[in-house]
Amino acid sequence: MADTFIITGGRPLFGEIKLAGAKNAVSKMMVATLLTDEPCILENVPEIGEVGIITELLTTIGSEIEIVGSVAKIATPVIKRNRVPELTRRNRIPILALGPLLARAGEAEVPVLGGDKLGARPVDIHLEALAKLGARLEITKGSYRAWAPQGLHGAEVELRFPSVGATENVILSAVLAKGKTVIRNAALEPEIVDLVKMLQKMGAIIELAPPRTITIEGVAKLHGVHHRIIPDRNEAVSFACLAIATGGRILVKDARQDDLITFLNSVRRMGAEYEVADDGIAFFRPHAGALRALQIETAVHPGFMTDWQQPLVALLTQAEGRSTIHETIYEERFGYAEDLNRMGAKIAVANECPFSGCRFAGKGYYHYATIEGPTPLRSAKLAVRDLRSGMLDILAALIADGVSEVSGISEIDRGYEHIDGRLRQLGAEIRRA
């Protein structure tokens, strides 16, 4: 498939666009099907590269997978191979298979992390938690190996940071463990809550309680499930920013207010508007007035999501005044600023911030950005750096005057379903070359 988008920008976009199933949910739910030998059915599965990577992992293990449209049927009656030291493509999900494989086979090996280049992405939180559950672990150059000859057991696990991946890993490892597991300082993102709902349908006993506490009572067996994946809230924010930045109006179908409360407040603060309908949320500018600058700090849910800051920065280049973004989740996530500046933006990135107690203070990470606006954007040739900044490249190109080229779009296809075709339905001029 062609690996470059040719995009002509500078025109408002109008219409409706339907959200795909959440990338950050589907891969974890596919892994969760390993916990049972019974068939599972997942609906609203997006057609993205991420699903292909997890399909390869599961079929190597022994899963039988049939995907028709947006429905996936997955059955793993037998673990045929509990050691998968490598895959043809990499992402950061295989480590989540350790717990299910340990529960069903007693031993496991999966490839090291891949995926977006967003800093070190240490997995020590994952490994420390698995060790508390009774796993013995070994890290090789290319894989993680684990043994649990006596089986996993419940434990008290306190995460030093509410890591989404580590929280998911403990949940997937604890549902079939002996005894009770308590996760403190857990992440509670909508995708995690949806995973909990799926596991409850399968027979798990999982409770959520303040402050950030998840309690799992291990059960002897889980059964099959029929579950619909939640819509992708990251897509929703990207399309919202696109509507506002281009001066158009887009109804984002299936967008859920519960998942977007923090972002919706930011929309209104900057002088844009939204309307919540039964079938989604419409985003637009209510008048021709200038957009206002914002001060944003990313945070774990229910705060402002780190994956939302890239499309928002593209929008903030069109806002009047000085906006700031304080990134608190990933160490290095402003590499795209260089690309936007070549297009005419005025973005400065610093390794110091004015906030006391910042966990990145004094570590040299460039985690604080200022955006001066409004600045008209001009077309450029861009190369995708990672999945989320790749979507920002598309947004910037659609805002800019002229014809832009965005190369490396296979990375975008990893997380966004048929993004070019869906954008064309809004009036965007975008094609593959």
C-alpha positions in Angstrom: 0.0 0.0 0.0 1.2 3.5 -0.8 3.0 5.1 2.2 2.4 8.8 1.6 -0.7 11.1 1.9 -1.0 14.0 -0.5 -3.2 16.6 1.3 -4.6 19.9 0.1 -5.6 22.0 3.0 -7.2 25.4 3.7 -10.8 24.5 3.5 -13.5 24.0 6.2 -14.8 20.5 6.8 -18.4 19.6 7.3 -20.4 16.4 7.8 -20.6 13.3 10.0 -17.9 10.8 10.9 -18.4 7.7 12.9 -15.8 6.6 15.5 -14.1 3.3 15.2 -13.6 0.9 18.1 -11.0 2.1 20.6 -7.4 1.1 19.6 -6.4 1.3 23.3 -9.1 -1.2 24.2 -9.3 -3.8 21.4 -5.7 -5.2 21.7 -6.1 -5.8 25.5 -9.5 -7.4 25.0 -8.1 -9.7 22.3 -5.3 -10.7 24.8 -8.0 -11.3 27.5 -9.6 -14.0 25.4 -6.5 -16.2 26.2 -7.9 -16.5 29.7 -10.6 -19.0 28.6 -10.7 -22.0 26.4 -14.2 -21.1 25.3 -15.1 -18.9 22.2 -15.3 -15.2 22.5 -16.9 -12.6 20.2 -15.8 -9.0 20.1 -17.8 -6.4 18.2 -16.8 -2.9 16.9 -13.2 -4.2 16.2 -11.4 -1.5 14.2 -9.6 -2.4 11.0 -6.1 -1.2 12.0 -2.6 -2.5 12.0 -2.6 -3.0 15.8 -5.3 -5.7 15.4 -3.1 -7.4 12.9 -0.1 -7.5 15.3 -2.2 -9.0 18.1 -3.8 -11.5 15.7 -0.3 -12.7 14.8 0.5 -13.1 18.5 -2.6 -15.0 19.4 -2.5 -17.3 16.3 1.1 -18.2 17.2 -0.1 -19.1 20.7 -2.9 -21.3 19.3 -5.9 -19.0 18.9 -8.4 -19.6 16.1 -9.4 -16.1 14.8 -12.1 -15.1 12.3 -12.7 -11.4 11.6 -15.6 -10.4 9.4 -16.2 -6.7 9.1 -16.0 -5.4 12.7 -16.7 -8.7 14.4 -14.0 -10.9 15.7 -14.5 -14.5 16.8 -11.6 -15.8 18.9 -11.2 -19.2 20.5 -8.1 -20.6 22.2 -9.1 -24.2 23.3 -5.5 -25.2 23.7 -2.3 -23.2 24.3 -0.1 -24.7 21.5 2.9 -22.4 22.0 3.5 -20.5 25.2 6.8 -19.1 24.0 6.7 -16.4 21.4 10.1 -14.7 21.4 9.5 -12.6 18.3 6.8 -11.3 15.9 7.1 -9.9 12.4 5.9 -6.5 13.8 6.2 -5.1 17.2 4.0 -3.2 19.6 3.9 -2.9 23.4 1.0 -5.3 24.0 2.6 -8.8 24.1 3.8 -8.3 27.7 0.1 -8.3 28.7 0.0 -11.9 27.6 2.3 -13.1 30.3 -0.4 -13.4 33.0 -2.9 -15.4 30.8 -0.1 -17.7 29.6 1.1 -18.3 33.1 -2.4 -19.1 34.2 -3.0 -21.6 31.5 0.5 -23.0 30.8 2.7 -22.1 33.8 5.4 -20.6 31.6 5.6 -17.8 29.1 7.8 -15.8 26.8 6.9 -12.8 24.8 8.8 -10.2 22.7 10.1 -6.9 24.2 8.1 -3.7 23.7 7.8 -1.8 20.5 5.2 0.7 19.4 5.4 4.5 19.6 8.8 6.1 20.5 7.6 8.2 23.4 10.5 7.9 25.8 11.9 5.0 27.7 8.5 3.3 28.5 10.0 1.2 31.3 8.3 -2.0 32.1 9.7 -2.4 35.6 6.3 -1.5 37.1 4.8 -4.5 35.2 7.6 -6.9 36.2 7.6 -5.9 39.9 3.8 -6.4 40.0 4.1 -9.9 38.4 6.8 -10.9 40.8 4.5 -10.0 43.7 1.9 -12.3 42.2 4.4 -15.2 42.3 6.0 -15.1 38.9 9.7 -15.7 38.3 11.1 -13.4 35.6 14.0 -13.2 33.2 14.7 -10.4 30.7 16.7 -11.4 27.6 17.9 -9.1 24.8 14.7 -9.6 22.8 12.1 -11.1 25.1 10.5 -11.5 28.6 10.3 -14.9 30.1 8.2 -15.9 33.1 7.5 -19.0 35.2 4.9 -19.7 37.9 5.3 -23.4 38.7 3.1 -23.1 41.8 0.6 -20.8 40.0 0.0 -17.1 40.6 -1.4 -15.9 43.9 -3.1 -12.8 45.1 -1.1 -9.9 46.5 -1.1 -6.3 47.5 0.2 -4.3 44.6 0.8 -0.6 45.0 1.9 1.1 41.7 4.2 4.1 42.2 2.5 5.7 39.1 -1.0 4.9 37.8 0.3 3.2 34.7 -2.4 2.0 32.3 -0.3 -0.9 31.0 0.8 -2.1 34.5 -2.8 -1.9 35.8 -4.0 -4.0 32.9 -1.3 -6.5 33.4 -2.1 -7.0 37.0 -5.8 -7.4 36.2 -5.2 -10.0 33.5 -2.8 -11.9 35.8 -4.9 -11.8 38.9 -8.4 -12.9 37.6 -7.3 -16.6 37.6 -4.8 -16.3 40.5 -5.5 -17.9 43.9 -6.8 -15.5 46.4 -7.4 -11.7 46.5 -5.3 -9.1 44.7 -5.6 -5.4 45.6 -4.2 -2.8 43.2 -3.6 0.6 44.7 -2.9 3.8 42.8 -4.4 2.0 39.7 -5.2 3.6 36.4 -8.9 4.0 35.8 -9.1 5.0 32.1 -12.4 4.2 30.3 -10.6 1.4 28.4 -9.6 -0.2 31.7 -13.2 0.0 33.0 -14.4 -1.6 29.7 -11.9 -4.4 30.1 -13.2 -4.9 33.7 -16.8 -5.1 32.3 -15.7 -7.7 29.7 -13.9 -9.8 32.4 -17.0 -9.6 34.7 -19.1 -11.0 31.8 -16.5 -13.9 31.6 -17.0 -14.7 35.3 -14.4 -12.6 37.0 -14.9 -10.8 40.4 -13.5 -7.3 40.2 -14.4 -4.2 42.3 -13.5 -0.6 41.7 -13.3 1.8 44.7 -11.8 5.1 45.6 -9.1 6.2 45.7 -7.8 4.4 42.6 -8.3 0.9 44.1 -9.1 -2.3 42.2 -9.8 -5.5 44.0 -9.8 -8.8 42.2 -10.9 -12.1 43.7 -9.4 -14.9 41.7 -11.7 -17.5 40.2 -10.9 -21.1 39.0 -12.2 -20.6 35.5 -13.5 -18.0 33.0 -15.9 -18.6 30.2 -16.6 -17.1 26.8 -18.0 -13.7 26.2 -19.8 -11.5 23.7 -18.6 -7.9 24.1 -18.8 -4.6 22.2 -15.7 -2.4 22.3 -16.1 1.2 23.3 -15.6 4.0 20.6 -12.2 5.6 20.3 -12.0 8.8 22.4 -8.7 9.8 20.8 -10.3 9.8 17.3 -13.1 11.9 18.8 -10.7 14.6 19.9 -8.8 14.6 16.6 -12.0 15.2 14.6 -13.2 17.8 17.1 -9.9 19.8 16.7 -10.2 19.4 12.9 -13.7 20.9 12.8 -12.8 23.8 15.0 -9.5 24.6 13.4 -10.9 24.6 9.8 -14.0 26.6 10.8 -16.3 23.8 9.9 -18.8 21.6 11.7 -18.4 17.9 12.3 -20.8 15.6 14.1 -18.6 12.9 15.7 -21.0 9.9 15.8 -20.7 7.7 18.9 -18.6 10.2 20.8 -19.4 9.8 24.5 -19.6 12.8 26.8 -18.5 10.7 29.8 -15.1 10.0 28.1 -14.5 13.6 27.0 -15.5 15.8 29.9 -12.1 17.4 30.4 -11.6 18.0 26.7 -15.1 19.5 26.3 -14.3 22.0 29.0 -11.2 23.0 27.0 -13.2 23.4 23.8 -15.6 25.9 25.5 -12.8 27.8 27.3 -11.1 28.5 24.0 -14.2 30.0 22.5 -15.3 27.0 20.4 -18.5 25.0 21.0 -20.0 21.6 21.0 -23.5 20.1 21.1 -24.3 16.7 22.7 -26.8 14.7 20.7 -28.2 11.2 21.0 -25.9 9.8 18.4 -22.7 11.8 19.1 -21.2 15.2 19.7 -21.0 18.1 17.1 -18.0 20.4 17.2 -17.9 23.9 15.6 -17.0 27.6 16.1 -20.2 29.5 17.0 -19.0 32.7 15.3 -16.1 34.1 13.4 -14.3 35.4 16.6 -10.8 34.5 17.5 -10.0 31.3 19.5 -8.5 31.9 22.9 -5.2 30.5 24.2 -5.3 27.6 26.7 -3.1 26.3 29.6 -3.2 22.5 29.6 -1.5 19.9 31.8 -1.8 16.3 30.8 -2.7 13.8 33.5 -4.1 10.3 34.1 -7.8 9.9 33.7 -10.0 11.8 34.4 -7.5 14.5 33.6 -6.5 15.8 30.1 -5.2 12.7 28.2 -1.7 12.8 26.9 -2.9 11.4 23.5 -5.0 14.6 23.2 -2.2 17.1 23.3 -1.0 16.6 19.8 -4.2 17.4 17.9 -4.9 20.2 20.4 -1.5 21.8 19.7 -2.4 21.9 15.9 -5.6 23.7 16.9 -3.8 26.1 19.3 -1.6 27.4 16.5 -4.8 29.1 15.4 -5.7 30.6 18.8 -4.9 34.1 19.9 -2.2 34.5 22.6 0.2 32.2 24.3 -0.9 28.7 25.1 1.1 26.2 27.2 1.1 22.4 27.4 2.7 20.7 30.4 3.3 17.0 29.6 3.4 14.9 32.7 2.9 11.3 31.4 5.6 10.7 28.8 9.1 12.2 28.9 9.6 13.1 25.2 6.5 13.9 23.3 7.1 17.2 21.6 9.3 16.1 18.7 6.5 17.1 16.3 7.0 20.8 17.3 9.9 21.0 14.8 7.6 20.0 12.0 4.9 22.5 12.9 7.5 25.3 13.2 8.6 24.5 9.6 4.9 25.0 8.6 4.9 28.5 10.3 3.9 27.7 13.9 5.7 29.4 16.8 6.3 26.6 19.3 9.0 26.6 21.9 9.8 23.4 23.9 11.7 23.5 27.2 13.1 20.9 29.6 12.1 23.0 32.6 8.6 24.0 33.7 7.1 26.4 36.3 5.4 23.7 38.3 6.9 22.5 41.7 6.7 18.8 42.2 6.8 17.9 38.5 8.1 14.3 38.2 10.3 15.3 35.2 11.9 18.3 37.0 15.7 18.3 36.7 15.8 15.3 34.4 16.4 17.1 31.1 13.2 15.9 29.4 11.6 18.4 27.1 8.1 18.3 28.6 6.8 21.9 28.5 5.7 23.7 25.4 4.5 27.3 24.6 2.5 28.0 21.5 2.2 31.6 20.2 -0.8 32.3 17.9 -2.5 32.7 15.7 -0.1 31.7 13.0 -1.1 30.7 9.5 0.3 27.3 8.5 1.9 26.6 5.1 2.2 23.3 3.3 5.2 21.1 3.9 6.7 17.6 3.5 6.3 15.7 6.7 7.5 12.3 8.0 5.4 10.6 10.6 7.3 10.3 13.9 4.7 8.2 15.8 1.1 7.3 15.7 -0.4 10.3 17.5 1.9 12.9 16.0 1.1 11.3 12.6 -2.5 12.3 13.1 -1.3 15.8 14.0 0.5 15.9 10.7 -2.8 15.2 8.9 -4.5 17.9 10.9 -1.8 20.5 10.3 -1.8 19.7 6.5 -5.6 20.1 6.4 -5.4 23.5 8.2 -2.5 24.7 6.1 -2.8 26.4 2.7 -1.4 24.5 -0.2 -0.4 20.8 -0.8 1.4 18.8 1.8 3.0 15.4 1.8 2.9 13.1 4.8 5.1 10.0 4.5 5.3 7.0 6.7 1.6 6.7 7.0 1.7 2.9 7.7 2.2 4.1 11.3 -1.1 6.0 11.2 -2.8 3.0 9.7 -1.7 1.1 12.8 -4.2 3.1 14.9 -6.7 4.9 12.6 -9.1 2.9 10.5 -9.2 4.0 6.8 -8.6 7.6 7.9 -8.2 9.0 4.4 -11.5 7.6 3.2 -13.4 8.8 6.3 -11.9 12.3 6.0 -12.9 12.6 2.3 -16.5 12.1 3.5 -16.1 15.5 5.3 -14.8 17.2 2.2 -11.1 16.8 2.8 -8.8 16.5 -0.2 -6.5 13.6 0.8 -5.2 10.7 -1.3 -2.5 8.0 -1.0 0.5 8.1 -3.3 
